[in-house]
């Protein structure tokens, strides 16, 4: 009859680094996206402790096992946090099956490491997009439970009045989704169109466009100007910059759920 493990052995086991699927580990190291890692693994380019692995879900430990890509040890990437002023017409994807230009096309000459998008902007939308290889930081910002504010300037055809703004705040149900704005205010109005500032603390697919369409308004332009405390500011369209250490920490603080 085998003896139960000693308390010290159990304690040591409980403090060992968690094991995740190999593709996820490569992503957490900041090497590439999880989908890219899965492709490399299936192509036989990745080894674990000297053994080629073809299963992307093979359990692996960042701290206790040696991972190599094409025979070269994989080291944790230096963390990189970037803001990009996305122009209209770019797809937020590493590759597009229809051959459309992506944000990575625009950043290809920047000399940046692999970066994943932190959240999304659809093809027709513009403005502040975050990219990073710091997956834990990105997950905190995109987690729906944080209710992190995202601010948009939206040009619409027509002239929405106070009743429309109130309806945006109250919300509507579209295809089973409750769509509403945390805040909606009129910035300025012309003869044929108006600009609104819309703040969301949660996001559905094409949230603002669907909300306004249900209220009878077509969106002409949609620009994200802030994520939490981080402002797009005067960053030119199509340009990028590194976040400061202070900005990275501000976003961490802003994304902590509050009771």
Secondary structure, DSSP 8 states (H G I E B T S, - for coil): ------HHHHHHHHTS--EEEHHHHHHHTTSS-HHHHHHHHHTT-EEETTEE---TT-EEETTTS-EEETTEE-------EEEEEE-TT-BSSS--TT---BHHHHHTTS-----EEES---TT-EEEEEEES-HHHHHHHH-GGG---EEEEEEEES---HHHHHHHHH-EEETTEEE--SEEEEEEE-SSEEEEEEEESS--TTHHHHHHHHTT--EEEEEEEEETTEE-TT--TT-EEE--HHHHHHHHHHTS---
